[in-house]
Amino acid sequence: MSHVFVLDCAKQPLDQVHPGRARLLLKQGKAAVYRRYPFCIILKHLVERPMRHPLRVKRDPGSKTTGLALVNDADGAVVWAAELTHRGQQITRALHNRRAARRNRRQRKTRYRKPRFENRRKRKGTLPPSQESRVCNTLTWVCRLMRLCPVNVISQGAYCDAREIPLELDHIYPRSRNGSNRVSNLTLACHGCNQRKSNQDIHAFLKHDSARLARILVHMKAPLKDAAAVNTTRWALFERLKACGLPVECGSGGRTKYNRETLGMPKTHWADAACVGASTPERLDVQGVVPLQITATGHGNWQMCRMDRYGFPRTAPKRHKCVQGFQTGDLLRAVVNDGKKAGTYLGKVAVRTSGSFNIATSHGTAQGINHRFCRLIARADGYSYYQRKEGAFFRGIYSPDEYERERSAPRPLADAIAQSPFAAAYIERGENWFLITRLEGQEADAPIYSLSSGARGQDVDMFGMGRWKDLLDALAPYGISEQGGWCPVPPERRDWLSRTQQQEDAMTEQTSAAMKPHWGSLPKGAHLRVILPGRGKVQGKKRRKRGGRNT
């Protein structure tokens, strides 16, 4: 994984350390956790004459995702990387919905806010809210990294001055034939081709080169929304980064691509960030770097209550933002020892004034968790985080044996399902194998999983469906838990998984046919157990609706 940030007791940044070294310092009591994301520890003593190696913050701008990387120019080591996903489109949709509701109220002549756009002036340099969000997100993370590590220079990608290139600008559809100056109507051509084409139609000029003609026509139809967003914010961000007091280096997109292909790096946002600018070292050390996936979620909104489709309020006004020391968006861990909600829950919380919170975990939303069982892990800061290894990239870094060993290593059940291309994980215990698959088409807050089992080398002899906790209860007698030992189903086992799922479907049809005569006499929520001829026990969970498939 990436290196760990370190601060001394005066909160001054020091050199990063390996995760193993950080664990040792925490275990010995010489340091404490300062931040969870990005992970940073703070020493309990002052370091005399610390050695600080300056780093360079590099970023690759994007309309939807911006790449970030910390590079040591001396040895070419990439000590940290991240991909920051913006929420510009979400802001645009929210403004559109609010505008539509406001116009609807004015049309009905009900209570509304009078139009004020005619007597308002925008200050010079003002950006639209969606663009301002992109700038603020990037600036926030650059400033955070400056507080956590010794940064001495900033590099960012931009379209800068390229000179002495023997190419000319040409209009695909000539101006003499009503062609526009729109960017999609412009292309680069050498002097000879530009003169030969003159004011000919593009179809006539390239009638003998259909492949090139098709490529140019596709380029003309490409939307320019993302390019416009980057061009709008690049110089505004450049001026704000200069205000940080550090030198700012700019690099072209062509230079970034050249560096990336020369170094053999994959086409990812964080890899592009590491290759930005002429200062890129001749060799980049990316061994063990796992990019942090950052998604901007915002800090809430000013809307007092939710609206229905007609623009009328349908909920009570907002009350307290902070309840029992927690607020919506905090990362919590709740440990419930007994009762029907017994278990461990880790995720973001939605607070309620009653003190019973909802916790959104990776397996669904746990409702009604009392605040007494909750422990704060990280405060809400307007971002959500996720860290995963990229298979295509690590396949090129590790040797085939090391990559296969890393990919097939046992891990927790949730991680194994998330890292499998089929959303499936399996485990072997004794002479049996067990497979859990997340079913598609289910709601995100309450997903349904299927559990199948069989003897090693044999077909499925047990199958069931249910919620996450129900399947774990069924596996408990076998000594299987969600903590570890699970492996993601790899792509090469596609045929085996397909055959297993066909067997599951056949067993489901038999189970449904066996239970169909009893649907009318069963109360809602009943627990069922069906034994099929020649099969093992098939345990069915709570019936969701009458007539629906339930095994």
N, C-alpha and C positions, 0 to 999 in steps of 0.2 A: 504494500500500500504506500501512499505518499508519506513524506516525512511529517513529523509533529512539530508544531510551533512551540517555542519556549520563551518565557518571560522571566526576568529575575524578580526579586521581591519588591523592587521599585517600579515594576511594570515596564522595564526597558527591554526591547527585543534582543534575543540572542540567536545564535545559529540553530538551525533545526536539527533534530535528532531522529534516529531510527525508531520506529514504533516499539521495538524490543527494549531499547534504552529507556524510553518513556515509561513502559510498564514497570521496569525495574525501579525507576525513581519513585513512581507512585506506590509500589509495594513496600519500599523501604521508608516511606513517609517523608521523603525529601522534597516532594512536590505535591501539588493538588491540581485538580481539573479546573481550568479557568474558563474555557469555552468548549462546547460540544461540537459546533460547526462554525468554522473549521476547527478541528480538534487542537486545543492549545493547553499547555500546562504552565503553571507558575511555580517557580522555586521558592522555598521557604527561607532562603539565605541569599545574601548579596554576593555576587560574583566579582572578585577583584581582577581587574585587567582582563575583561572578557575579549575573546577573539570573535570579531564579527566580519563575515565575508559578505560583501555587498551583493544584492540580487537585483534583477531587472524584472519589473512587472510588464508582461506583454499581453496584449489583447487583440483579438480579431473581431471586428464589429460585425453584427448581423441584425437583420430585421426581427427575427424570432429568437435566435440564440446567439450569444456572444461567448467566444472562447477566452479563457484566462489561463495564464501560465506564469510561474516563477522560475526564472532561469539564472543559473550561476554562470556568468560569462567566462570565469577563469577556467573551469573544467567542463563546461557544457552540460551540467547536471540539471535536469528538470525536477525541482524539489517538490512542486505542488502544481496541480492543474484542476480546472473546473470548467463547467459549461453552464452559463447563466441563461435561463429561459425567461424572456420578457412577457409581460401581460398587456402589451399594447392593444391587441385585438380584443381582449376582454374589456378594456376601458372603453374602446370605441363602441362595442355593443351595449355597454351600460349607459353611455351617453345617448345613444340612439333610442333605447327604450325609455329613458327619462324624457327625452324630447317628444316622443310619440305620445306618452301619457299626458304631458303638459298641453300639447296641442289638442288632444281629445277633450280635456277639461275646458279649454277656451271655446272650443266649438259648441259644447253643450251649455256654455254661459254659466257654468258653476264656478266655485271658488278657484282662483288661479292666481299665479304671479304674473304681473303685467310684463310685456316685452321690454327689455332694457338694452337690446343690442345696438340701438340707434345712438345712444348717448354714452357709449363706452369706447374707450381708446385702449389699444394694446401697446404696451411698452416695446421699445425696440429690442429685438432678440427673443421675444416671447414665442414659445413653441406650443403646439397643440398638446393636450394632456397625454395622449398616447405616446407622443414623441418625448415629452418631458419625463415620462416614466422610464423610458429606455436610458436616457442620459443619467437620471438619478440612480438607477440600479447599478450602472457601471461605475459611476463615481463613488457610490457607497462601498462597493467591494474593493476598489482601488485604495480608498482611505482605510478600510479595515486591514488590508494586507500591509499597509505602511505602518500601522500600529503593532502588528504582530511579528514583523520581520524587518531586517535592515535593508530597505529599498533605497537605491540611489538614482534610478533612472526609470522612465516609463516609455514603452514602445507601443505604438498603435498602428493598425493597418488603415490606409486611406488611399484614394486615387490621387497621386501627386504628380509633379511635373516630369513628364517623360519627353526627352528632347533627342534630336538628331536621329530620328527613326524614319527611313525612306518609305513612308506610307502616306496616303492621302485620304481625306474624308470624302465619301461619295454618297449621293442620295440613291437609294434602291429604286424608288419611283421618282423620276426626275422632277425638278421644280417646274420645268416647262410643261409638264403633264399633270399639274396640280398636286405634285408630291409635297409633303409637309416636312418641317424641320424636327418632327418628333424623333426621339432617340431611336425608337424601333425602326425608323426609316433610314437610319444612317449605318454605314459600314465602312471598314477600312479596305482600301484597294491600292495596289501599286500604280505608278504613274502610267505604265503602258495599258493596263486593263481599264483604268479610268478614262483614258483617251479613246480606247476602242469602243467602250460602252456608250460614251457620249450621252445622248438623251434617249437611247433605245429602251424599250420595255424589258424588264428583267427576264420575262419568259422567252422573249426572242433572243436575248443575248446569251442565255444559258440553255438553249434548247438542246444542245448536244451534251450537256452535263447535268443530267436529271438529279443525280445525288446531291450535287452542290446546290442546285436550285431548291430542292426540298429542304435542305438544311437552313438555307437563308430564309425561306418562307416560314419555317417553324420558329426561327429566331424573331421574326417580325411579330408573331402572334404571342410571344411570351409577355406576361404581365410585368409591369414596371413598378408595382406597388412596393415590393421589398427594397429595390434599388433606390426608390425615392425616399423611403424611410431612413436608409443609411446615409444618403447624401444630405438629408435635412439635418441630421443630428451630428455628423462627424466634426464639423468645425465648432459647433457649440460645445461639444465635449472636449475638443482640443483646447479651447480657451479656458474651460473650467479645470482641466488637468494642469495647465500651466500655472493656475492660481495655487496649486498645491505646493509650489516652491521647488519642484524637481524638473530637470530637463526632460523634454518630451521628444521622442524620435518618431518620425512617420515613415511608413513603408508602403509600397504599392502592392496591389493584388498580384501583379506579375512576379514581383520579387518573392512574395510569399509562396506562390506555386513553384517557382524555381527552387527555392530552398527545400520545400517539402519533397519534391521529386528527387532532388540530389541526395537528400538524407534518407530516402526510402520510407518516409513517414506515411501513415494512412490519412485518408481524407476525413478528418474529424475537426470539430471546432477547436478543441484544445490543442490539437497538433498544429493547426494553422496558426494559433496564437504563439506557440513556441517557435514557429518559423518566420514570424513577422520581422521585417527590417533587415538592413545590411549588417547589423551587429550580431546576427545569428552565428553561433560558433560552427566550425567545420564538422563537429561531431556533437550530437545530443545524446545524453545518457538518460533514457526513459525507463530503465529497468525498475519494475515494481510500481510504477506510477498508476494510480487508480483515480480517474477524474471524479470530482465531486459534482453531482448533478444538482444544480440549484434552480428552483422555480420560484419566481416572484408571485406572491399571493396577496400582497397588500396588507394594510393595517386595519381593515374594516371599512365601513362607509358611513356617510352622514345621513343616510336614509333612516328616518325614524321608525317606519313600519313597512312591512311588505305589502304589495299591491296585488289586486286581482287583474284579470285581463282587461277590465274596463277602467283601470286607474284608480279605483277606490281602495282604501286601506282594508286589509283583511286580518291583520294581527295587531296586538296591543303595542303601544309605543315602547321603545327601548327603555330599559331600567338601568340597573347597575352594570357597568362593564366588568368590574372585578368582584368576584364572589368567593369568600373564604380564602382570599389570597391567590386565587387562580383567575385567569381570563381566557376567553376563547382564543384558541391557537397555540396555547402552551403545550409543550411536549411532556406527557406525564407517564408514570408507571403506577398502575393500581394492582395491588395484591389482595384478593378477596379469598379468605381462608375457608369459609363455609357458606352454606346457602345455595340456592339454585344459580347464582351468578359466580360461584367459586371459580377461581382461575387467576391468571396473570394477564394484564392488558397493558399494552404499550402503544401509544399513539397520541394524536392531537385531540384536545378536549374542546367540547362546546359546553360552556357553563350554563347553569340554570339557577335562578334565585332560590329554589327549594333546596339546593345543596346536592341534588342528584344529577350527576353529569353524564354526558354522552362522550364516549371515547372512540374515535375512528381508528381502528387498527388495520393491519394489512389483510385481515380475514373478514372484515365487516365492522359494523358499528355496534358497540356494546352500550346499551342504554341503561340508565338508572343506577350508575355506580356512585355510591356515596363518597363525599369528599374526604371522609376519614381514612379511606383506603388509598388515597392518591398521594404520590410523591413527585415533586417537581424535578424534571430533568433539564429542561431548557425553556427559557422565556420565549414567547412569540416575538419574532423580529421581522415579520413580513415576508419570510421565505420558507419554503419547504426543501428538504434535503433528501438525497438518495445517492448511494455509492455502489457502483457495480463494476465488474470487470468486463471489458469489451473483448469478446472472443476473437474477432478478426484481427485485432491489434496484438493480443497476447499470443496468438498463433504464430505471428512473425517474430516475436521476441524470444519465446522459449523454444527449446528443442522439442521435437515431436513427443519424446517420452515425458519430458517435464510438463508439456502442455496437457497431455492426456491424463497424467497423474493429478494435475491441478484441477482439471475440469471434472474428473470423476471422484474427487475427494468428498467424503461425507460432510454434510452440513445440516443446519436446521431445516425443518419441513418447509417453512415459508420461503426461505431462500432458494431451496431446490425447485419449488414450483415456479418461482419468479424467473429463474435462470434457465428453465427448460423451454425450448421453442414450442412444446405442446402443452404447457401449463400442467405438467404431470411429474410426479416423483415416485420412486419406488425404494423398497428396503427389503432385505432378506433377513429372516430370523429362523434359525434351525433349518428345517427342510421345506419351509414355505417362503413364498414371496408375496409382497403386498404392494398395491399400486393405488395412489390417490390422484385423481384428476379433477381439475376445476372445470365445471360444465359451462359452456358458452351460452350467451343469451340470458344470463341471470342478472338480477339487479346488483349494483356494486356494493351496497351496504349490507346485503345478506346473501352472499353467494352460496350455491349448492355444490357439493363435491360428491364424487362417486368413489367408492372403495371396492376393489376387487382383490381376490387372493387365490392362490393355488399352490400346489406342490411344485418344487423345482423341476423345470423341464416339462411341466404338464399344463393343461388348459385351466381356464377359470373354473373354480368350484364354489366360490362364494362371492356375492355381489350385493352392494347396498348403496343408498344415496342418503345424504343428510347434511346438516350443518357441520361446521368445523368441529365444534365441541363434541357432537354426537359421534362422529367417526373416531375421534381420539379416545372416547370412552370405550368404543368397541375394540380398539387396539390395546387398551391398557392391560387386559389379561395376558397378552403376549409379551409384556415388558417393553412395549414400544411407546415412545413419547415424541413430542414435536421438537425436542431440544437438539437432537443430532442423529447422525447415522443415515440420513436420507440422501439419495443421489438423484439429480435431474435426469430425466429420460433424454438421451442424446439423439441427434438426428439419424444416426445409422440404425437406430432401433425403431424406425418409423413403421416398418412392416409388422414387427411384433406388436407394437401399440395398436395398429389398425386392426390386427386379428383379435386382440384382446377386447377392443371396443365393440367389434362385431359380436363377440360372445356375450358381452354385457347387454347389448341391445336385444339379443335373443332371449336372455334370461329375464329381461324387463318385460318383454311381451308375454312370456309364460306367467310371470308373477301377476301382471295386470289381468290376464285372463282368469287366473285362479281366484283373485280377489273381487272381480267384477260382480258376481252374484251377491256379495255381502256389503256393497257400498251403501245401500239404503239403511241397513241396520247399524252402521257404525257411527258413533258420535264424532263430531269434529275434534281433531287433535288426538285421536286414538293411536296407540302404539301397536304395530302389527308385527307378526312373525310368521313367515310363510316357508314351508319346507317343500321343495320341488322334488319330484321323483328322480332318484339317481344323483342328487346334488347335495351340497352341504346346506347349512342354515343360511337363509337370506333374511337379514333383519331390515325391517322397514321402519322409517322414522315417521314423524308427525305428518298426517295427511294435509296437504296444503289446500286443496279444493276438491270438491266432489267431481268424480270423473277424470281427474288429472292423473298423470303417471306418477305412481308412488311405489317404491320398493324398499 
